[in-house]
Amino acid sequence: MAEKRVRRSSSIIQDVELEVLKENLRNKHKQIVEEVDEKIDRIFEEFFHEVNKLSLNRFEVEKLFSDGQANKSKNIKQKKQTKRITKNDQNLPDKLPEKHFQPRNSLLTDLFEIKHVKTIYHIFIVIFNLLLLNVFVSDFVDTGKINIGLDPIITGFKGFKYAIFIWCWMQLTVFGLYPVFTTWAAMTRKYFSKRGFLTTIWHYCGVISVIAYIFGFITIYTKAVVHFNLGQASSVAVLMELVRFVMKAYAFIRTNVPRALKLGRKRKSSEENSSSDDSIYDSTLPASGSVKVNEKQQLPYFRQYVYFLFAPTLIYRDEYPRNKLIRWNFILVCFLEVASVIFIMSFISERFMYPLFHAFGSQFYEVGSKELMGSIFNSMLPGLLCFLIGFYCVLHSWMNAFAEFLRFSDRQFYRDWWNSTNFSVYYRTWNVIVHDWLYQYVYRDLYLHIFKKKRGICQFLVFCLSAIFHEYILGFTFRFCYPILFVEFQGAGVLLFFATRKDMKTIGNCFMWMSIAIGMGILLSLYHMEYYARQNCSWDKDKIVNYFIPISWSCNGLKISENWKIQF
């Protein structure tokens, strides 16, 4: 009996060991299969990425060296259709297209894969380095010192720690919008799902609350910028973030309010049939990794809202196309480019703009017509340079860095605006992020619901809104209202938008670049004059009206010649 028990126990032990071995083999097999699948997926992803890159490079090369004859007939047809539409507003479409996200690189990222374009990029780097070297050597020979131009950075980022503090509070305030919105949606579903007087009052209160939230958000944090007396760079960073938060909040509300109202109109019988319908959310959360929307889900999850707040887009979606990998070296290069652009702008400000305008408004400095015109033309090249590197810094390097960090794969932050032959194309392609928001949440609503099919009025109002916010940022950055940008944007910009719709090819492209250079020269020169006039003149800062009256016009300012005449 004892031997039988020993044999039986040993056989049981052997069976257990075999089962454990089998389980280990299964786990090992599963692990190997998963690793092989992951490697195969990675290989195919890299392969398709290279194929797309090669096809896009070929397209870009053909586009660069093509004379456009192949698309001539197509352009003629498009022009005829456009003319036919503009003759009669009743023929305009009842529906407008929406934004569709898809995986794609920024245009410059793909163009830099072409070695000829990459060489041009390297040439610009060499030119900037030679310019810096020339200035440093000249300073050292003349004075024995080297001034690397960091003073504008130090003064511009004054109060940066307070800027971070303000940004954190803005972020928390926008986070708080989500529970308020979900509470409103739950109340709407439970108590105000039927039409009636109380439901109408409830909805009007919701609209008023959104308006009060936006205006309160702008007012409180604008006062914070003024209260802490932030430098120009810190101020413009906080104010641009403030506008971005407002646009994000409005996009979230505008997209999800119709979903909440649709949910509230469901029949009560369907609510009683399933216990899961007691909440506006599905109890099962999607798996980690790429966010997928449940069929039962009606409103977004909080993590989807948080991702939207940080994603480099202003159009709300529950999910976006995502990359699988993060290229940390790509992020590092982008941030190095941002730091380089900040240094170059500081260098331009100290070496080119400060010598021209630092004495403006002082008692011993006269500015006549000759000095005014000279300062404007001397500011055109630095202004155009600041415009180009500012575009590259914000819309390419900065946006691509955060897109890579968040694995956001649709990186069409701009299109080939530099090839524009009229300002209508330029405004649509220069800043695609802001243009998409204005089109999706302002133009479409005006076009479809308020000024039905009145395209000109809708476009004009979109220009007004954009010009107001541009001027708002500049006004509180420099602490005075000098609406040069508003006049250029809303005056000349609107006129050029409607006047240059005809495709003039070479002449139109040259005219666009000349207009940008002149506009930047006027903007930089007049703003610098006003800024230094307020530094060098004594004026009553307690009177609010003085913030709206240009000091540069009255305090040792511009003196127009009385004997201007044109001789041939």
Wavefront OBJ file of the C-alpha trace (Angstrom):
o trace
v 0.000 0.000 0.000
v 2.793 2.386 0.838
v 4.522 1.693 -2.467
v 1.294 2.304 -4.370
v 0.793 5.612 -2.565
v 4.380 6.642 -3.360
v 3.940 5.727 -7.018
v 0.631 7.545 -7.177
v 2.046 10.691 -5.551
v 5.086 10.603 -7.820
v 2.871 10.275 -10.878
v 0.777 13.193 -9.654
v 3.914 15.243 -9.156
v 5.086 14.312 -12.635
v 1.707 15.275 -14.081
v 1.845 18.605 -12.284
v 5.387 19.225 -13.513
v 4.315 18.359 -17.053
v 1.379 20.749 -16.822
v 3.652 23.473 -15.500
v 6.109 22.795 -18.303
v 3.327 22.873 -20.870
v 2.052 26.172 -19.451
v 5.548 27.639 -19.556
v 5.938 26.491 -23.147
v 2.569 28.044 -24.052
v 3.547 31.345 -22.430
v 6.902 31.271 -24.147
v 5.280 30.493 -27.473
v 2.784 33.308 -26.973
v 5.561 35.725 -26.041
v 7.620 34.767 -29.098
v 4.598 35.118 -31.401
v 3.806 38.564 -29.970
v 7.403 39.704 -30.394
v 7.503 38.422 -33.971
v 4.176 40.097 -34.786
v 5.392 43.348 -33.291
v 8.616 43.237 -35.289
v 6.727 42.402 -38.499
v 4.282 45.259 -37.896
v 7.178 47.608 -37.271
v 8.956 46.474 -40.451
v 5.838 46.936 -42.577
v 5.095 50.310 -40.975
v 8.597 51.517 -41.792
v 8.285 50.077 -45.295
v 5.003 51.859 -46.012
v 6.398 55.049 -44.502
v 9.332 54.894 -46.912
v 7.020 54.153 -49.839
v 4.816 57.134 -48.979
v 7.897 59.280 -48.529
v 9.278 58.273 -51.933
v 5.958 58.848 -53.682
v 5.552 62.257 -52.054
v 9.124 63.185 -52.903
v 8.491 62.281 -56.523
v 5.312 64.360 -56.496
v 7.107 67.330 -54.967
v 9.958 67.116 -57.484
v 7.490 66.988 -60.364
v 5.668 69.940 -58.839
v 8.877 71.931 -58.377
v 10.111 71.420 -61.935
v 6.803 71.259 -63.769
v 5.609 74.245 -65.781
v 1.993 73.523 -64.890
v 0.810 72.743 -68.425
v -0.632 69.402 -67.370
v -3.049 71.062 -64.966
v -3.988 73.961 -67.197
v -7.285 72.503 -68.435
v -8.228 71.495 -64.891
v -7.588 75.019 -63.574
v -9.716 76.500 -66.370
v -12.635 74.247 -65.436
v -12.294 75.195 -61.764
v -12.290 78.903 -62.635
v -15.439 78.519 -64.713
v -17.177 76.702 -61.878
v -16.111 79.392 -59.406
v -17.412 82.173 -61.632
v -20.693 80.324 -62.118
v -21.103 79.959 -58.354
v -20.283 83.575 -57.505
v -22.832 84.948 -60.007
v -25.745 83.574 -58.034
v -25.643 82.971 -54.288
v -28.638 80.637 -54.571
v -26.446 78.098 -56.345
v -24.073 77.852 -53.380
v -24.041 74.476 -51.630
v -26.303 73.760 -48.643
v -23.602 71.653 -47.002
v -19.948 72.466 -46.480
v -17.153 69.927 -46.158
v -15.722 69.094 -42.766
v -12.176 68.489 -41.581
v -10.899 64.934 -42.057
v -7.773 63.849 -40.221
v -5.337 61.453 -41.839
v -1.698 60.483 -41.226
v 0.620 62.882 -43.067
v 3.798 64.813 -42.443
v 4.275 68.546 -42.546
v 5.165 69.722 -46.018
v 8.639 70.936 -45.067
v 9.380 67.633 -43.347
v 8.802 65.812 -46.628
v 10.533 68.460 -48.693
v 13.642 68.158 -46.535
v 13.855 64.540 -47.656
v 14.762 65.922 -51.082
v 18.493 66.514 -50.956
v 18.289 69.690 -53.081
v 15.847 71.323 -50.637
v 17.857 70.064 -47.659
v 20.939 71.722 -49.134
v 19.091 75.061 -49.283
v 18.257 74.587 -45.586
v 21.955 74.000 -44.867
v 22.880 77.126 -46.862
v 20.576 79.258 -44.691
v 22.190 77.823 -41.558
v 25.646 78.712 -42.913
v 24.514 82.248 -43.825
v 23.199 82.868 -40.291
v 26.388 81.519 -38.773
v 28.536 83.727 -41.007
v 26.422 86.744 -40.064
v 26.851 86.011 -36.363
v 30.572 85.391 -36.796
v 30.975 88.676 -38.663
v 29.248 90.626 -35.873
v 31.170 88.879 -33.103
v 34.542 89.467 -34.765
v 33.698 93.136 -35.457
v 32.668 93.676 -31.836
v 35.800 92.012 -30.523
v 38.081 94.065 -32.810
v 36.348 97.367 -31.964
v 35.608 96.978 -28.258
v 37.442 93.865 -27.125
v 34.122 92.333 -26.037
v 31.628 89.981 -27.632
v 27.936 90.768 -27.339
v 25.918 87.690 -28.234
v 22.581 89.555 -28.108
v 20.886 88.048 -25.046
v 19.525 91.308 -23.603
v 16.215 91.148 -25.555
v 15.741 87.565 -24.356
v 16.355 88.541 -20.720
v 14.020 91.538 -20.830
v 11.469 89.806 -23.064
v 11.060 86.791 -20.779
v 10.819 88.881 -17.626
v 8.415 87.311 -15.145
v 8.533 83.939 -16.867
v 7.850 82.105 -13.586
v 4.626 84.104 -13.234
v 3.777 83.193 -16.814
v 4.085 79.496 -15.897
v 1.911 80.132 -12.848
v -0.791 81.822 -14.960
v -0.645 79.028 -17.531
v -1.180 76.371 -14.860
v -4.263 78.155 -13.575
v -5.607 78.539 -17.117
v -5.097 74.811 -17.651
v -6.940 73.949 -14.428
v -9.787 76.276 -15.372
v -10.198 74.581 -18.736
v -10.039 71.155 -17.070
v -12.932 72.291 -14.872
v -15.079 72.814 -17.951
v -15.476 69.054 -18.435
v -17.345 68.192 -15.170
v -19.537 71.268 -15.616
v -20.427 70.206 -19.141
v -21.156 66.589 -18.163
v -23.346 67.789 -15.287
v -25.269 70.005 -17.713
v -25.636 67.065 -20.123
v -26.930 64.777 -17.350
v -29.417 67.417 -16.178
v -30.558 67.973 -19.756
v -31.147 64.269 -20.256
v -32.959 63.761 -16.977
v -35.101 66.876 -16.602
v -35.082 68.840 -19.869
v -35.402 66.202 -22.589
v -38.839 67.404 -23.716
v -39.642 70.660 -25.411
v -41.198 73.347 -23.274
v -40.771 76.732 -21.644
v -38.476 75.442 -18.886
v -36.327 73.590 -21.426
v -35.951 76.787 -23.468
v -34.948 78.745 -20.371
v -32.471 75.995 -19.449
v -30.846 76.133 -22.872
v -30.649 79.941 -22.846
v -29.007 79.780 -19.427
v -26.476 77.348 -20.878
v -25.649 79.728 -23.739
v -25.294 82.669 -21.355
v -23.057 80.580 -19.101
v -20.727 79.733 -21.993
v -20.486 83.394 -23.010
v -19.843 84.436 -19.397
v -17.198 81.707 -19.047
v -15.320 82.862 -22.162
v -15.414 86.550 -21.277
v -14.540 85.861 -17.644
v -11.639 83.632 -18.683
v -10.255 86.306 -21.009
v -10.743 89.137 -18.504
v -9.253 87.423 -15.451
v -6.107 86.114 -17.077
v -5.530 89.250 -19.138
v -5.567 91.214 -15.890
v -3.083 88.704 -14.481
v -0.701 89.403 -17.371
v -0.923 93.138 -16.711
v -0.744 92.738 -12.929
v 2.502 90.747 -12.967
v 3.948 93.111 -15.613
v 5.292 90.306 -17.783
v 7.867 90.958 -20.474
v 6.915 91.041 -24.134
v 7.892 87.440 -24.874
v 6.239 86.126 -21.709
v 3.122 88.189 -22.414
v 2.726 87.047 -25.994
v 3.231 83.413 -24.949
v 0.552 83.621 -22.224
v -1.896 85.543 -24.418
v -1.490 83.134 -27.313
v -2.098 80.254 -24.920
v -5.141 82.103 -23.563
v -6.606 82.406 -27.055
v -5.770 78.765 -27.748
v -7.593 77.651 -24.588
v -10.643 79.706 -25.527
v -10.714 78.210 -29.024
v -10.267 74.694 -27.600
v -13.045 75.171 -25.049
v -15.444 76.535 -27.647
v -14.611 73.703 -30.070
v -15.337 71.094 -27.386
v -18.635 72.697 -26.392
v -19.745 73.378 -29.970
v -19.080 69.775 -31.002
v -20.560 67.978 -27.999
v -23.628 70.068 -27.170
v -25.548 68.659 -30.187
v -24.562 65.156 -29.061
v -25.881 65.831 -25.556
v -29.135 67.259 -26.912
v -29.568 64.262 -29.191
v -29.028 61.989 -26.224
v -31.626 63.913 -24.240
v -34.271 63.362 -26.936
v -34.147 59.563 -26.590
v -37.293 57.912 -25.402
v -37.659 57.029 -21.760
v -38.664 53.505 -22.702
v -35.192 52.840 -24.114
v -33.696 54.149 -20.869
v -35.731 51.714 -18.784
v -34.858 48.700 -20.937
v -31.169 48.637 -20.018
v -29.611 49.451 -16.674
v -26.500 50.695 -18.388
v -28.452 53.620 -19.783
v -28.783 55.199 -16.352
v -25.521 56.944 -17.121
v -24.544 58.858 -20.203
v -21.347 56.803 -20.361
v -20.702 53.205 -21.139
v -19.286 51.525 -18.056
v -16.656 49.659 -20.078
v -13.683 51.885 -20.811
v -11.737 51.360 -24.023
v -8.447 49.518 -23.775
v -5.221 51.408 -23.297
v -3.255 52.463 -26.354
v -5.087 53.979 -29.278
v -8.427 55.416 -28.166
v -11.427 53.769 -29.817
v -14.969 54.996 -29.431
v -17.567 52.527 -28.138
v -20.773 52.208 -30.056
v -22.719 52.920 -26.855
v -20.614 55.934 -25.982
v -22.428 59.238 -26.461
v -20.074 61.770 -24.890
v -16.285 61.783 -24.729
v -14.269 60.460 -21.832
v -12.168 62.805 -19.765
v -8.917 61.415 -21.153
v -10.131 62.180 -24.685
v -10.838 65.750 -23.602
v -7.377 66.043 -22.016
v -5.689 64.711 -25.153
v -7.574 67.246 -27.257
v -6.389 70.093 -25.016
v -2.748 69.203 -25.696
v -3.070 67.958 -29.281
v -1.800 70.346 -32.006
v -5.240 70.935 -33.481
v -8.236 73.135 -32.704
v -10.856 70.795 -34.206
v -12.388 68.413 -31.691
v -12.648 64.703 -32.429
v -13.039 61.749 -30.064
v -10.026 60.129 -31.691
v -7.227 61.122 -34.044
v -4.806 59.114 -36.174
v -1.831 58.153 -34.010
v 1.689 56.928 -34.648
v 3.010 53.891 -32.788
v 6.466 55.210 -31.974
v 7.941 58.436 -30.610
v 11.120 59.677 -32.285
v 12.915 61.398 -29.439
v 15.754 62.591 -31.674
v 13.191 64.332 -33.890
v 11.738 66.124 -30.834
v 15.215 67.200 -29.749
v 15.981 68.661 -33.186
v 12.670 70.569 -33.200
v 13.334 72.151 -29.794
v 16.867 73.048 -30.841
v 15.383 74.844 -33.852
v 12.959 76.714 -31.574
v 15.821 77.840 -29.317
v 17.866 78.905 -32.365
v 14.983 80.976 -33.747
v 14.519 82.733 -30.393
v 18.209 83.605 -30.361
v 18.111 84.863 -33.988
v 15.089 87.066 -33.246
v 16.872 88.478 -30.216
v 19.921 89.137 -32.374
v 17.813 90.916 -35.037
v 16.089 93.032 -32.402
v 19.329 94.147 -30.777
v 21.435 94.600 -33.919
v 18.935 95.971 -36.433
v 15.865 97.389 -34.667
v 17.288 98.885 -31.459
v 19.813 101.216 -33.198
v 17.057 102.580 -35.431
v 14.432 103.364 -32.799
v 15.901 103.438 -29.276
v 16.183 107.273 -29.275
v 12.725 107.911 -30.703
v 10.721 110.335 -28.589
v 13.738 111.787 -26.791
v 14.171 115.536 -26.706
v 17.286 115.622 -28.861
v 16.068 113.291 -31.596
v 14.036 114.603 -34.527
v 12.165 112.361 -36.905
v 11.268 113.840 -40.245
v 9.769 112.367 -43.378
v 13.150 111.120 -44.534
v 13.827 109.311 -41.255
v 10.327 107.794 -41.263
v 10.611 106.380 -44.771
v 14.162 105.232 -44.100
v 13.117 103.391 -40.946
v 10.229 101.671 -42.756
v 12.421 100.472 -45.623
v 15.231 99.487 -43.254
v 12.700 97.415 -41.302
v 11.386 95.483 -44.298
v 14.177 92.942 -44.572
v 14.404 92.259 -40.794
v 10.602 92.140 -40.694
v 10.424 89.623 -43.521
v 13.149 87.562 -41.880
v 11.284 87.580 -38.539
v 8.097 86.595 -40.374
v 9.755 83.578 -42.020
v 11.651 82.268 -39.010
v 8.641 82.940 -36.766
v 6.490 80.812 -39.072
v 9.111 78.068 -39.061
v 9.477 78.196 -35.277
v 5.784 78.075 -34.363
v 4.008 76.240 -37.165
v 6.737 73.765 -38.031
v 9.213 73.100 -35.214
v 6.990 73.700 -32.182
v 3.907 71.970 -33.576
v 5.855 69.001 -34.901
v 7.633 68.554 -31.565
v 4.358 68.264 -29.645
v 2.748 66.191 -32.384
v 5.630 63.720 -32.164
v 5.441 63.624 -28.370
v 1.676 62.924 -28.485
v 2.023 60.577 -31.507
v -0.381 62.837 -33.400
v 0.078 61.803 -37.030
v -1.875 64.471 -38.993
v 0.715 67.236 -39.214
v -0.680 69.438 -41.930
v -0.220 72.613 -39.902
v 0.343 74.640 -43.075
v 0.418 74.139 -46.816
v 2.575 75.630 -49.564
v 1.531 79.227 -48.843
v 4.831 80.499 -50.262
v 3.602 79.520 -53.749
v 0.363 81.501 -53.395
v -0.490 83.784 -56.293
v -3.304 85.597 -54.483
v -4.207 86.404 -50.891
v -7.283 84.186 -50.938
v -5.019 81.135 -51.215
v -2.460 82.611 -48.825
v -4.955 83.077 -45.965
v -6.199 79.501 -46.370
v -2.774 77.877 -46.448
v -0.517 79.921 -44.149
v -1.936 78.751 -40.804
v -4.120 75.703 -41.420
v -4.742 75.151 -37.686
v -6.445 78.511 -37.113
v -8.059 78.511 -40.562
v -9.703 75.145 -39.844
v -11.149 76.469 -36.561
v -12.462 79.656 -38.164
v -13.946 77.672 -41.024
v -15.447 74.883 -38.890
v -16.895 76.857 -35.983
v -17.403 80.389 -37.324
v -17.757 80.440 -41.099
v -19.904 77.277 -41.381
v -22.304 78.389 -38.635
v -22.623 81.874 -40.127
v -23.055 80.451 -43.612
v -25.568 77.709 -42.758
v -27.580 79.216 -39.888
v -27.329 83.023 -39.710
v -26.390 84.629 -43.044
v -27.583 81.756 -45.188
v -25.499 81.460 -48.359
v -24.124 85.025 -47.989
v -20.524 84.049 -48.484
v -19.088 87.579 -48.657
v -20.624 88.653 -45.339
v -19.445 85.470 -43.624
v -15.887 85.916 -44.896
v -15.838 89.552 -43.781
v -16.995 88.645 -40.250
v -14.361 85.901 -40.033
v -11.717 88.486 -40.943
v -13.088 90.823 -38.246
v -12.869 88.153 -35.545
v -9.346 87.154 -36.543
v -8.154 90.771 -36.705
v -9.636 91.554 -33.273
v -7.809 88.690 -31.570
v -4.531 89.491 -33.352
v -4.784 93.081 -32.150
v -5.792 91.929 -28.666
v -2.572 89.910 -28.345
v -0.363 92.773 -29.552
v -2.200 95.405 -27.519
v -1.754 93.680 -24.152
v 1.744 92.501 -25.029
v 3.013 96.082 -25.460
v 0.445 97.666 -23.071
v -0.940 100.128 -25.630
v -3.498 100.029 -28.406
v -1.946 100.954 -31.736
v -4.124 99.180 -34.316
v -1.605 99.012 -37.146
v -2.038 95.254 -37.503
v -5.834 95.623 -37.391
v -5.719 98.176 -40.208
v -3.376 96.001 -42.256
v -5.355 92.852 -41.554
v -8.905 94.194 -41.732
v -8.272 96.959 -44.254
v -5.576 96.033 -46.717
v -5.942 92.314 -45.994
v -9.658 92.206 -46.803
v -9.216 94.342 -49.925
v -6.389 92.151 -51.184
v -8.384 89.027 -50.332
v -11.275 90.040 -52.576
v -9.218 91.933 -55.177
v -6.561 89.309 -55.917
v -8.733 86.247 -56.462
v -7.623 86.083 -60.074
v -4.696 83.708 -60.500
v -1.813 85.891 -61.757
v 0.935 83.273 -61.302
v 4.384 84.927 -61.281
v 3.141 88.496 -60.894
v 0.705 87.470 -58.175
v 3.340 85.586 -56.208
v 5.784 88.503 -56.412
v 3.030 90.910 -55.375
v 2.170 88.723 -52.371
v 5.781 88.647 -51.156
v 6.218 92.378 -51.725
v 3.011 93.080 -49.769
v 4.198 90.932 -46.865
v 7.589 92.688 -46.793
v 6.032 96.175 -46.878
v 3.434 95.249 -44.263
v 6.052 93.830 -41.908
v 8.257 96.915 -42.403
v 5.394 99.270 -41.532
v 4.315 97.109 -38.578
v 7.788 96.816 -37.034
v 8.788 100.451 -37.550
v 5.587 102.033 -36.205
v 5.361 99.679 -33.222
v 8.999 100.303 -32.313
v 8.456 104.070 -32.613
v 5.457 103.947 -30.299
v 7.162 101.608 -27.828
v 10.316 103.742 -27.451
v 8.307 106.975 -27.468
v 6.477 105.713 -24.392
v 9.831 104.793 -22.827
v 11.506 108.177 -23.531
v 8.552 110.545 -23.055
v 6.698 111.480 -19.910
v 2.951 110.798 -20.134
v 0.145 110.318 -17.666
v -0.160 106.561 -17.115
v -3.175 106.943 -14.827
v -5.434 108.025 -17.674
v -6.760 105.017 -19.570
v -7.359 107.128 -22.669
v -3.597 107.573 -23.094
v -3.277 103.868 -23.818
v -5.379 104.440 -26.945
v -3.696 107.661 -28.144
v -0.343 107.254 -29.946
v 2.345 109.061 -27.940
v 4.713 108.943 -30.924
v 2.532 111.467 -32.769
v 2.798 114.188 -30.151
v 5.857 113.705 -27.918
v 8.922 114.756 -29.921
v 7.479 112.635 -32.652
v 7.127 112.647 -36.395
v 7.393 115.922 -38.298
v 6.093 115.772 -41.837
v 7.864 117.980 -44.344
v 5.723 120.851 -45.657
v 7.316 121.080 -49.094
v 6.811 117.580 -50.410
v 6.707 117.488 -54.188
v 7.401 115.052 -56.964
v 9.958 115.935 -59.609
v 10.568 114.095 -62.858
l 1 2 3 4 5 6 7 8 9 10 11 12 13 14 15 16 17 18 19 20 21 22 23 24 25 26 27 28 29 30 31 32 33 34 35 36 37 38 39 40 41 42 43 44 45 46 47 48 49 50 51 52 53 54 55 56 57 58 59 60 61 62 63 64 65 66 67 68 69 70 71 72 73 74 75 76 77 78 79 80 81 82 83 84 85 86 87 88 89 90 91 92 93 94 95 96 97 98 99 100 101 102 103 104 105 106 107 108 109 110 111 112 113 114 115 116 117 118 119 120 121 122 123 124 125 126 127 128 129 130 131 132 133 134 135 136 137 138 139 140 141 142 143 144 145 146 147 148 149 150 151 152 153 154 155 156 157 158 159 160 161 162 163 164 165 166 167 168 169 170 171 172 173 174 175 176 177 178 179 180 181 182 183 184 185 186 187 188 189 190 191 192 193 194 195 196 197 198 199 200 201 202 203 204 205 206 207 208 209 210 211 212 213 214 215 216 217 218 219 220 221 222 223 224 225 226 227 228 229 230 231 232 233 234 235 236 237 238 239 240 241 242 243 244 245 246 247 248 249 250 251 252 253 254 255 256 257 258 259 260 261 262 263 264 265 266 267 268 269 270 271 272 273 274 275 276 277 278 279 280 281 282 283 284 285 286 287 288 289 290 291 292 293 294 295 296 297 298 299 300 301 302 303 304 305 306 307 308 309 310 311 312 313 314 315 316 317 318 319 320 321 322 323 324 325 326 327 328 329 330 331 332 333 334 335 336 337 338 339 340 341 342 343 344 345 346 347 348 349 350 351 352 353 354 355 356 357 358 359 360 361 362 363 364 365 366 367 368 369 370 371 372 373 374 375 376 377 378 379 380 381 382 383 384 385 386 387 388 389 390 391 392 393 394 395 396 397 398 399 400 401 402 403 404 405 406 407 408 409 410 411 412 413 414 415 416 417 418 419 420 421 422 423 424 425 426 427 428 429 430 431 432 433 434 435 436 437 438 439 440 441 442 443 444 445 446 447 448 449 450 451 452 453 454 455 456 457 458 459 460 461 462 463 464 465 466 467 468 469 470 471 472 473 474 475 476 477 478 479 480 481 482 483 484 485 486 487 488 489 490 491 492 493 494 495 496 497 498 499 500 501 502 503 504 505 506 507 508 509 510 511 512 513 514 515 516 517 518 519 520 521 522 523 524 525 526 527 528 529 530 531 532 533 534 535 536 537 538 539 540 541 542 543 544 545 546 547 548 549 550 551 552 553 554 555 556 557 558 559 560 561 562 563 564 565 566 567 568
